[in-house]
């Protein structure tokens, strides 16, 4: 499914365990592995679901990939998560060193075990939508058939966080 074709892929990045360090390491690994078109600003936001934990830092990266959605998720992004110490538990809202989600994959709609694209939270969670709009507001949401910039914003609870440009990071 779309393997070989170069697709624009919107990724959501989040962390609440050493988040500044882990987000920077994640971005470096993404730049090493893919063509990164853009990275958004990053925002601190309160946790969802299980609230007795540190705030998360969230943002987005727009990449190009010729991998299939499954190959990208399970053979590249999950490997990056593992390298950065991600441990998957039964609680999807638990603390994590890094979380990398495929928010949009070109114009694909996928609902299979282990992968749902577009991410159903994209238009519902301001910590995903606001950074996504910074770098991909013209992308079309394949289910709603409208540009991301057409969705309403609520900046309540978000605080802008400065993360150094990837070129300033020690390699």
N, C-alpha and C positions, 0 to 999 in steps of 0.2 A: 504494500500500500504506500504509494508515493516514494518508494526507495529509488534513489538515483536522481530524482528531480530536486532541485534546490528550492527549499521552502523557507519562508520567513516564519520563525517560531518565537513566540512571546513566552518568556519564562518568568515565573514569580519566584523570588528568593526571600527566604526568611530565616531568622535565627534569634534565639534568646539565651543561648549559652555562649559566653564570650562573643557576642554578636559582631562587634566591629572587626575583630580579628577574623572570625569565620566568614563573614561576608566578603572581606578583602581577599582571603585565600580562595574562596569560591570564584570570585570574578577572575582572578589570575588563572585558575584552572580552565574556566570557560574561554578566556582569551587564548590560552595555549591550545585548546581543542577545536575551537570553532572560529568562524568569522563573526565577531561581535559587531553588530551595526550600531547599537546604542545601549547605554545603561542609564537608568532613571536616577532621580534623587532617591534617597532612602529615608524612611519615616519610622519613628518609634510609635508603637500602638499597643494598647492593652491586649492581653491574651483573650481568646474566645473559648468558650466552653469551660475548661478548667482554669479558673482565674487566680488560683493561689500559686503564681509563678511570676517570673520576671517579664517585663514588657518585651515584645518582639521588635526587631528591626526588619523592615520589609521594603522591597523595591523590585524592579524588573530589569531584565536584560532582553534585548531583541537580537537574535542570532540567525544565521543562515545555516541550514543543515540539509544534506542530501540523504540522511538516514530516514528510515521509516519511523513513525511515532513510537512503536514498540521498541525498536533498536535504540532510539534516542533515550527513551525513558529508562529502560532496564539495563542497557549495555554501556551507557555513557553517564547519564545523570545520577543514577543510583550508585555507580562506581565513585563519582565525585563525592556524593553524600557519605559513602563509606570511608573514603580517604580522609574526610573531615570529621570522622568520628560519629556519624549519625547512627543511632541505635533505634530501631523500630520496635515500638511496644504496642500493646493492644489499645492504648489510648491515643487516638489521632490528634488530640489537642495537647499532648504532653510537651515538655521542654525538649528542645533539639539544638544540636550544633548547627545544622543547616537543613533547610527544606527547599527542594527545587521542584517546582510544579510546571508542567506545560499548560499554559493558560490558553493559547491559541496556536494552532499548527496550520498555517495557511488558511484555506477555506474548508478544512476537513471537519466533519462531525463524527466522533467516535464514541461509542458506548460499549465497552467490552470489559471483561473482568480485569481489574487492575489499571485501567486507563479510560478516562472520560475527557474528551476534548470537544468543545471548549470547556474549560474548568467551570463548573456551575457557580462557584463563588466569585468569579471575575466581576460580574456586574452587581453583586450583592455586598461585597466587602470593600470599604473605601481604601484599606491598606493595599489592595490589589489594583483597584480601578484608577486611583489617582496617579500612582507611578506609571501605570500602563498608558494613561493618556499623554503623559510627557513624551513618550517615545514612539507610540503607535496609535495615536488617536484617529488616524485615517484608516486603520485596519477595520475590515468589516466583520462583525460578529456573525458567524455563519448560521446561527439559529434564528436570531432576530432580524437578520438582513439589514443591519444599520451600522454606521460607523461607531466605534467606541466613544468618540467625542460627543455623541448624542445622548449618552446615559448621564443621569443626574449625579451630582457630586455632593458629598457631605464630608467636610474636612474635620468634623468633630472627633476629638480624641487622638488626632495625628500630630506629631511633632517632627519637623524636618531635622534630619541628622546629617552631618557632614562626613562623608567618606572620601578619602583622598582618591584622586584620579588613578586609574590602574597603572599609568606610566610612572607615577611617583612611588610605586610600591617596590620594595626590595624583591628581586627575583630569586 
